[in-house]
């Protein structure tokens, strides 16, 4: 294999740097910050990049930055690597030494691991800079967890230009794979994400006299059930779709029908044309049901991230490199995932590939899903994640 020597160099560097990568990850884990408020996190990233010898660092937003590493013929090709840096409003229940020091805030989605991995990649690239052709942008992006998403803001502020990016990669922890494994899905991979807010307005009153009221609880219940027909009767089997109502607030009592009921939910799709049609249907069905019962409705839909599409040719290339780096037996095919990711914005701008790196241990520990209060990772995964990103740049 022509890249065997390079691979061995990177594996050695990743292994030697693992204690420091773990230290970075634990510091960020202990000091989480919410979306668009990652000021100390960004300062910490910049401090460590400069320690590594990276000098071209620019703030793209208040809490997002991009670092440029230039190799030989720096203008010949520019590629980008992205890590998200924000945490979630979750109270951590782990008992580890590096447990979150911020009550109610936790890195429960692995962004601490993403960021530490990319810092680890920077360390490898700086150590092997004489083998780097072109340039690499390291994008440390805020606010993946909160719409409108930090990716859209950074794109608007020019993160993909000056110099222009040819293609880019992003990665994400995946507790359903073992540390050392990598997962790929070319083409459509993750769904769009829209938020639904509905207020059903009627006439409240005594529950023993329903004929004198407009029963908002009944009407809202009909709305919830009827909206599901959008998925079961209007969506094509070719278009994966999810519509879920996760909040139903009817603040009445055992003998009180409330004047208003509030619904909140999410709509996910993999087809932009169908997405637009379905959002119109949510308005139409809700209004018609409320009108039929003499009630009124206010429907607000907050449009979120588009679907994520991995560029087929680029994903094939990166997957081949993954097989070289970790072995074919450790490269896994992923299924369509109805979760959303604001990396999707990048995939609609430049050829991009978003892949997963395994974070559970060989013994089966650390296999809890993300967004849970006791999520954690096998930190040996950081050696693979940092090394593989470096390999994708240097072996191409």
C-alpha positions as CSV (number, residue, x, y, z in Angstrom):
1,X,0.0,0.0,0.0
2,X,1.5,3.3,-1.1
3,X,0.4,5.1,2.1
4,X,1.6,2.4,4.5
5,X,4.6,4.5,5.8
6,X,2.4,7.6,6.2
7,X,-0.3,5.6,8.0
8,X,2.2,4.2,10.4
9,X,3.6,7.7,11.1
10,X,0.1,9.0,11.8
11,X,-0.8,6.1,14.0
12,X,2.4,6.6,16.1
13,X,1.7,10.3,16.4
14,X,-2.0,9.8,17.4
15,X,-1.0,7.2,20.0
16,X,1.7,9.5,21.4
17,X,-0.6,12.5,21.5
18,X,-3.5,10.6,23.0
19,X,-2.9,11.7,26.6
20,X,-2.9,15.3,25.5
21,X,-6.0,14.8,23.4
22,X,-7.8,13.2,26.4
23,X,-6.7,16.2,28.5
24,X,-8.2,18.6,26.0
25,X,-11.4,16.6,25.8
26,X,-11.8,16.4,29.6
27,X,-11.1,20.1,30.1
28,X,-13.8,21.0,27.5
29,X,-16.1,18.4,29.1
30,X,-15.7,19.9,32.5
31,X,-16.3,23.4,31.2
32,X,-19.3,23.1,28.8
33,X,-21.0,26.1,27.3
34,X,-24.4,26.4,25.5
35,X,-25.0,27.3,21.9
36,X,-23.7,30.8,20.9
37,X,-22.1,31.2,24.3
38,X,-18.9,29.2,23.8
39,X,-16.6,32.1,24.6
40,X,-14.2,30.3,27.0
41,X,-14.3,27.2,24.8
42,X,-13.2,29.2,21.7
43,X,-10.4,30.9,23.7
44,X,-9.2,27.5,24.9
45,X,-9.2,26.2,21.3
46,X,-7.2,29.2,20.1
47,X,-4.7,29.0,22.9
48,X,-3.9,25.3,22.1
49,X,-3.8,25.9,18.4
50,X,-1.2,28.6,18.9
51,X,0.8,26.2,21.2
52,X,0.8,23.8,18.3
53,X,2.3,26.5,16.1
54,X,-0.8,27.3,14.1
55,X,-0.7,31.1,13.5
56,X,-3.4,31.8,11.0
57,X,-6.5,31.9,13.2
58,X,-9.6,34.0,12.5
59,X,-12.8,34.6,14.5
60,X,-15.7,34.0,12.0
61,X,-18.4,34.6,14.6
62,X,-18.3,35.7,18.2
63,X,-17.7,32.1,19.3
64,X,-16.6,30.3,16.2
65,X,-13.2,30.3,14.6
66,X,-11.3,28.9,11.6
67,X,-7.6,28.0,11.5
68,X,-5.6,27.7,8.3
69,X,-2.6,25.3,8.0
70,X,-0.7,25.8,4.8
71,X,1.5,23.1,3.2
72,X,3.4,23.0,-0.1
73,X,1.6,24.8,-2.9
74,X,-0.9,26.2,-0.4
75,X,-3.3,27.5,-3.1
76,X,-3.4,24.3,-5.1
77,X,-6.2,22.8,-3.1
78,X,-8.0,23.8,0.1
79,X,-10.0,21.3,2.2
80,X,-11.9,21.8,5.4
81,X,-12.4,19.8,8.6
82,X,-15.2,20.7,11.0
83,X,-15.8,20.1,14.7
84,X,-18.8,21.6,16.7
85,X,-18.1,23.0,20.1
86,X,-21.4,23.6,22.0
87,X,-23.0,21.6,24.8
88,X,-26.6,20.8,25.8
89,X,-28.9,22.0,28.6
90,X,-28.6,18.6,30.5
91,X,-27.5,18.0,34.0
92,X,-24.8,15.3,34.1
93,X,-25.1,12.4,36.4
94,X,-21.8,10.7,35.7
95,X,-19.4,10.5,38.6
96,X,-16.1,11.0,36.7
97,X,-13.4,13.4,37.8
98,X,-14.0,15.5,34.7
99,X,-17.8,15.8,35.3
100,X,-19.4,19.1,34.1
101,X,-18.7,21.9,36.5
102,X,-21.7,23.8,35.1
103,X,-25.0,22.9,36.6
104,X,-27.6,22.0,34.0
105,X,-25.0,22.0,31.1
106,X,-23.3,19.0,29.7
107,X,-21.4,17.7,26.7
108,X,-24.0,15.0,26.2
109,X,-23.6,14.8,22.4
110,X,-19.9,14.4,22.2
111,X,-18.9,17.8,20.8
112,X,-16.1,17.8,23.4
113,X,-14.7,14.7,21.7
114,X,-15.2,16.3,18.2
115,X,-13.2,19.4,19.2
116,X,-10.4,17.5,21.0
117,X,-10.1,15.2,18.0
118,X,-9.7,18.1,15.6
119,X,-7.1,19.6,17.9
120,X,-5.4,16.3,17.8
121,X,-5.6,16.3,14.0
122,X,-4.0,19.8,14.0
123,X,-1.1,18.4,16.1
124,X,-0.5,15.6,13.6
125,X,-0.8,17.9,10.6
126,X,1.7,20.4,12.1
127,X,4.1,17.5,12.8
128,X,3.9,16.2,9.2
129,X,3.5,19.6,7.6
130,X,6.3,18.8,5.1
131,X,4.0,16.1,3.6
132,X,1.0,18.4,3.4
133,X,0.0,19.5,-0.2
134,X,-2.3,22.5,-0.3
135,X,-4.0,24.0,2.7
136,X,-6.5,22.8,5.4
137,X,-9.1,24.9,7.2
138,X,-9.9,23.7,10.7
139,X,-13.4,24.9,11.4
140,X,-14.5,25.0,15.1
141,X,-18.1,25.8,14.9
142,X,-20.5,27.0,17.6
143,X,-24.2,26.2,18.0
144,X,-24.9,23.0,16.2
145,X,-27.6,22.2,18.8
146,X,-29.7,25.4,18.4
147,X,-31.4,26.7,15.3
148,X,-30.6,28.5,13.1
149,X,-27.4,26.6,13.7
150,X,-23.8,27.9,13.8
151,X,-23.0,26.4,10.4
152,X,-25.4,28.7,8.5
153,X,-23.9,31.7,10.3
154,X,-20.4,30.8,9.6
155,X,-21.2,30.2,5.9
156,X,-22.8,33.6,5.7
157,X,-19.6,35.1,7.2
158,X,-17.4,33.5,4.6
159,X,-15.9,30.4,6.3
160,X,-15.9,28.5,2.9
161,X,-14.1,31.3,1.0
162,X,-10.9,33.3,1.1
163,X,-9.5,30.8,0.2
164,X,-12.3,28.8,-1.3
165,X,-12.9,25.3,0.0
166,X,-12.9,22.4,-2.4
167,X,-14.5,19.8,-0.1
168,X,-14.9,19.2,3.6
169,X,-15.4,16.5,6.2
170,X,-17.2,16.4,9.5
171,X,-17.4,13.6,12.1
172,X,-19.6,12.6,15.0
173,X,-19.4,10.2,17.9
174,X,-21.4,7.0,17.5
175,X,-21.9,4.8,20.6
176,X,-23.4,2.0,18.5
177,X,-19.9,1.3,17.1
178,X,-16.8,0.2,18.9
179,X,-13.8,2.5,19.4
180,X,-11.7,2.1,16.3
181,X,-14.6,1.6,13.9
182,X,-15.8,4.1,11.3
183,X,-19.3,4.4,9.7
184,X,-20.3,5.8,6.3
185,X,-23.5,6.4,4.3
186,X,-23.2,8.1,0.9
187,X,-26.0,10.1,-0.6
188,X,-28.8,11.2,1.7
189,X,-28.0,10.4,5.3
190,X,-29.7,12.7,7.8
191,X,-33.1,14.5,7.8
192,X,-34.2,18.1,7.7
193,X,-35.5,19.4,10.9
194,X,-38.4,21.8,11.5
195,X,-40.1,22.9,14.7
196,X,-43.9,23.0,15.0
197,X,-45.8,25.2,17.5
198,X,-49.6,25.2,17.6
199,X,-52.1,26.9,19.8
200,X,-55.6,25.6,19.7
201,X,-58.1,28.3,20.9
202,X,-61.6,27.6,22.0
203,X,-64.0,28.4,24.8
204,X,-63.1,27.1,28.3
205,X,-65.5,26.3,31.0
206,X,-66.9,23.7,33.4
207,X,-66.1,20.2,32.3
208,X,-69.6,19.0,33.3
209,X,-71.1,21.4,30.7
210,X,-69.2,20.5,27.5
211,X,-72.1,21.7,25.3
212,X,-71.4,25.3,26.5
213,X,-67.7,25.1,25.7
214,X,-65.5,24.6,22.7
215,X,-63.4,21.7,24.0
216,X,-59.8,22.6,23.1
217,X,-58.5,19.3,24.6
218,X,-60.7,17.3,22.2
219,X,-59.9,19.5,19.2
220,X,-56.1,19.4,19.9
221,X,-56.3,15.6,20.3
222,X,-57.9,15.4,16.9
223,X,-55.2,17.6,15.5
224,X,-52.4,15.3,16.9
225,X,-54.1,12.2,15.4
226,X,-54.9,13.8,12.0
227,X,-51.4,15.1,11.5
228,X,-50.1,11.6,11.6
229,X,-52.0,11.0,8.3
230,X,-49.5,13.2,6.6
231,X,-46.9,10.5,7.2
232,X,-49.1,7.4,6.8
233,X,-51.2,8.5,3.9
234,X,-49.5,11.4,2.1
235,X,-45.7,10.6,2.3
236,X,-44.2,8.4,-0.4
237,X,-42.5,5.2,0.8
238,X,-39.5,6.6,-1.0
239,X,-39.4,9.7,1.2
240,X,-38.6,8.8,4.9
241,X,-40.7,11.1,7.1
242,X,-41.2,11.7,10.8
243,X,-43.8,13.9,12.4
244,X,-43.8,13.8,16.2
245,X,-45.7,15.9,18.7
246,X,-43.6,15.9,21.9
247,X,-45.5,18.5,24.0
248,X,-49.2,18.8,24.7
249,X,-50.1,21.4,27.3
250,X,-53.7,21.5,28.4
251,X,-53.6,23.5,31.6
252,X,-57.1,22.8,32.8
253,X,-58.2,20.6,35.7
254,X,-60.4,17.5,36.4
255,X,-63.5,19.8,36.0
256,X,-62.1,22.6,33.9
257,X,-61.7,22.7,30.1
258,X,-59.0,25.2,29.2
259,X,-59.4,28.0,26.7
260,X,-56.2,27.1,25.0
261,X,-54.1,24.1,24.3
262,X,-50.5,24.2,23.2
263,X,-48.7,21.6,21.0
264,X,-45.1,21.4,20.1
265,X,-43.4,18.9,17.8
266,X,-40.9,18.2,15.0
267,X,-41.1,17.4,11.3
268,X,-38.3,15.5,9.6
269,X,-37.9,14.7,5.9
270,X,-35.3,13.7,3.3
271,X,-36.8,15.5,0.3
272,X,-37.0,19.3,0.1
273,X,-40.0,19.4,-2.3
274,X,-42.0,17.0,-0.1
275,X,-40.8,18.9,3.0
276,X,-42.4,22.1,1.7
277,X,-45.7,20.3,0.8
278,X,-45.9,18.7,4.2
279,X,-45.4,21.9,6.1
280,X,-48.2,23.4,4.1
281,X,-50.4,20.4,5.0
282,X,-49.6,20.9,8.7
283,X,-51.1,24.4,8.4
284,X,-54.1,23.3,6.3
285,X,-55.1,20.2,8.4
286,X,-54.8,22.0,11.7
287,X,-56.8,25.0,10.5
288,X,-59.5,22.8,9.0
289,X,-60.0,20.6,12.0
290,X,-60.2,23.6,14.4
291,X,-62.7,25.3,12.1
292,X,-64.9,22.1,12.0
293,X,-65.1,22.2,15.8
294,X,-65.6,26.0,16.1
295,X,-62.1,26.5,17.4
296,X,-59.3,28.6,16.1
297,X,-55.6,27.8,15.6
298,X,-52.3,29.6,15.4
299,X,-49.7,27.6,13.7
300,X,-46.0,28.6,13.7
301,X,-43.4,26.5,12.0
302,X,-39.7,27.4,12.5
303,X,-37.8,26.1,9.5
304,X,-34.6,24.4,10.6
305,X,-31.7,22.5,9.0
306,X,-32.0,21.0,5.5
307,X,-31.4,17.3,4.9
308,X,-27.7,16.2,4.9
309,X,-26.4,14.6,1.7
310,X,-22.9,13.0,1.6
311,X,-21.3,13.6,-1.8
312,X,-21.1,10.1,-3.4
313,X,-17.7,10.3,-5.0
314,X,-16.1,12.0,-2.1
315,X,-17.6,9.6,0.4
316,X,-16.3,6.7,-1.7
317,X,-12.9,8.2,-1.6
318,X,-12.9,8.8,2.2
319,X,-14.3,5.3,2.8
320,X,-11.5,3.8,0.9
321,X,-9.0,5.7,3.0
322,X,-10.9,4.5,6.1
323,X,-10.4,0.9,5.0
324,X,-6.7,1.6,4.6
325,X,-6.4,3.2,8.0
326,X,-8.5,1.0,10.3
327,X,-9.0,-2.1,8.1
328,X,-12.1,-3.1,6.0
329,X,-13.4,-5.1,9.0
330,X,-13.7,-1.9,11.0
331,X,-15.6,0.1,8.3
332,X,-19.4,-0.1,8.6
333,X,-22.3,0.9,6.4
334,X,-24.8,3.2,8.1
335,X,-28.5,3.5,7.5
336,X,-30.5,6.6,6.9
337,X,-30.7,8.5,10.2
338,X,-33.8,10.7,10.9
339,X,-31.8,12.9,13.3
340,X,-30.7,16.3,12.1
341,X,-27.3,18.0,11.9
342,X,-26.4,21.5,10.9
343,X,-23.4,20.1,9.0
344,X,-26.1,19.7,6.3
345,X,-25.7,23.4,5.4
346,X,-22.1,22.7,4.3
347,X,-23.2,19.7,2.2
348,X,-25.4,22.0,0.1
349,X,-22.5,24.4,-0.5
350,X,-19.5,22.1,-1.3
351,X,-18.8,18.4,-1.8
352,X,-18.8,17.1,1.8
353,X,-18.8,13.9,3.8
354,X,-20.1,13.4,7.3
355,X,-19.2,10.2,9.0
356,X,-19.3,8.5,12.4
357,X,-16.5,7.2,14.7
358,X,-17.3,4.5,17.2
359,X,-17.0,5.4,20.9
360,X,-18.2,2.3,22.8
361,X,-15.6,0.0,24.4
362,X,-14.9,-3.6,23.2
363,X,-16.5,-4.8,26.5
364,X,-19.7,-3.0,25.6
365,X,-19.3,-0.1,28.0
366,X,-20.0,3.5,26.9
367,X,-22.9,2.4,24.7
368,X,-25.6,4.8,26.0
369,X,-27.2,7.1,23.3
370,X,-26.2,10.7,23.0
371,X,-28.3,13.4,24.6
372,X,-28.6,11.3,27.8
373,X,-27.4,12.5,31.3
374,X,-24.8,9.7,31.6
375,X,-23.4,9.7,28.1
376,X,-19.7,9.1,27.9
377,X,-17.1,7.6,25.6
378,X,-14.2,5.2,25.5
379,X,-11.5,7.8,25.1
380,X,-9.3,5.4,23.0
381,X,-11.7,6.4,20.2
382,X,-10.0,9.8,20.2
383,X,-6.8,8.2,18.8
384,X,-8.7,6.9,15.8
385,X,-10.7,10.0,15.2
386,X,-7.8,12.4,15.3
387,X,-5.5,10.1,13.3
388,X,-8.1,9.3,10.6
389,X,-8.9,13.0,9.9
390,X,-5.2,13.7,9.5
391,X,-4.9,10.7,7.1
392,X,-7.7,11.9,4.9
393,X,-5.7,15.1,4.3
394,X,-2.2,13.7,4.0
395,X,-3.0,10.6,2.0
396,X,-5.1,12.3,-0.7
